[in-house]
Amino acid sequence: MEQWPELKAKTKTGKLPYLEYDGHLIVESNAINRFLARKYGLAGKDDFEQALVDGIADVQKDFMIAVIPWYIKVMGYAPGNPDPLKQECLLDSTDRFFPIFLNFLKESKSGFMAPSGLTWVDFAITEWLTTLQNLEPTILNKYSELKEYIKRVHNVSQLKEYYASRPFSKN
């Protein structure tokens, strides 16, 4: 927090996230995600799969927006009791969005959201699911396929050690 005034002055939008890369400043999480995905081969195998991945990312963003009012109260970022928001913002949203994610997984037949395999949207989704599971441990109880999906992403060979050493990734 003490670094924020200095960092804020460097941003174009006055908020996080931003990425400084090779002398360029990139703002907004999905723009950063897409940039890095293209750079490191995680955007999708062709234009159509990239569009599929981008669409799934927009569904993920809708899911996050639906849950955020509950999340900011649970995390203490806003005053007030989160309990009145739990049903509408968290439980109703998971009932609506989890089947959508499961459909994308089943249609892909790869174990990841895209038919060709791992893409950046898998990281975005599993990070949010892990966060929610850490805050509400029973949230995935009816969705064993999503639990397995998180494990698959967390077991990607290049990232397995990182995920295993991160305390909030233990679920």
N, C-alpha and C positions, 0 to 999 in steps of 0.2 A: 504494500500500500504506500509505503514511503517513496517508492520509485515512480508511482503513477503520474504525479504532475510532470516529471521530466519525460516519461514515455508518452504521455498524452500529447505533448507538444510535437512529437515526431509523427503522430498519426494524421492521416488525411481526414478521418471521420470523427476523431475524438473518442474512439472506443477501440476495444480489442475484439477479435484478434487482428493482427497484421503480421506479415512475413517480410523480412528484408532478405532479398536473394539477389546476389550478384549486382548490387547497387540499385535494385528496384524495390519499391514498396508495393506489396499486394495486400489488399484489404478484403475482409469478409471470409468467413470460414469455408464456404463452398467454393469460392474462387480460389482460395489457397489449396483446398483439397484437389480441385480439378487441375490446377497448374502442376502440383507435385505428382498427381496421378499420370498425367501425360508425360512428364519428365521421366518417370520411373516405370512406365509400362503397366500402370494399374487403372487405366481409364476405360478399358474394354477393347475387344479385338478389332472392331471396325466401327464405322459411323453409327450403325444401327444399335450395336451393343452399347456404345457410349451414350446414345440417346436413352436407351433403357436404363442404364446406370444413373444418368442425370435425373430421369423421371422418378426412380426409386429414391434418390436423394431428396427430391422435392416432397415425396410422401413422408420421408423421415423428418424433414423440416416441419411439415404440418403436424406430425405426431409430437415433436418437441414443443411446438407452439401451444398445442392443446394441453400439455402437461405442465408447462412452465409456471402458471399461477400457483399450483400446489408446490412445485419444486422450490420456488424462491421463498416460500414460507417455511417449508421443512428445513431448508438450509439456513434460515435466519437472515436472509437478505432483505426481507420485508417483514414488518411487524404483523402479528396476528396468528391465530390458530390455523394450522393447515387442515385440520380434521374436516371442517365443512366442505373443503374443496376436493377431498380425497375421492369421493364417489364420482363426481362429475369430471374432474380434470385427469385423475389418474386411472381409476378403474374403468370408467366408461370409455376412455381413450384407448386403453390397452385392449378392451373387448372389441373395439373398432379396428385398430391398426394391427394387432398381432396376427389376425387371420390374413390380412393383406400381405404381410411379410412372409408368412408361411406359404401363401400362394406363389409368390415370387421364387422362394426357395424350391418348391416342388416343380414349378415350370422350368427352372434352370437346369435341373438334373445334375448339377455340379457340386452341390453341397454349399454353394455360395449364391449370392444374388444374381450373378451373371452366368450365362451358359458356359463361357470360357473359363470360369473359375474366379479366383480372388480379384477384387477390385477395391478401390478406395471406399466405396459405399459400404462394404462389409465392415470396415473399421468404424465408420460413422455410426452405423446401426448398433454394432456390438458394444461400442463405448457407451452409448445411451442406455442400452439394455443392462449393461453391467452397473452403471450408476443407479438406475432404478432398482435393480435387484439388491444393491447394497443398502439402499434407503428403505426398501420394502421387500424383505427376503422371500416372501411367498408369491411375489408378482408373477413369476414364471411357472408356478406349480402346475398349471393346466396346460403348459406349453413346453413339453419335454423337447420337442424338435428345436425350439429356440435356445434352450439350454445347450443342446448338442451343437448347435450352430456357433454359439459363443465359444465353446471348447475348441471347435474346428479352427476358428480364427486365432484363438489364443495359442494353438498348437502349430501354427505355421512355423516352419523350422527357423527362419530368419528372425522371428519375433518371440519364440517360445521362452527363451531365457528372460527377455525383457518383461513379458507378461507375468512370468512366475515370480519375479522379484518385486513386482509392484504391489504393495499391500492392498490396494482397493481393487485389484483384479482377481482376487482369490475365489470369487464365486464361479 
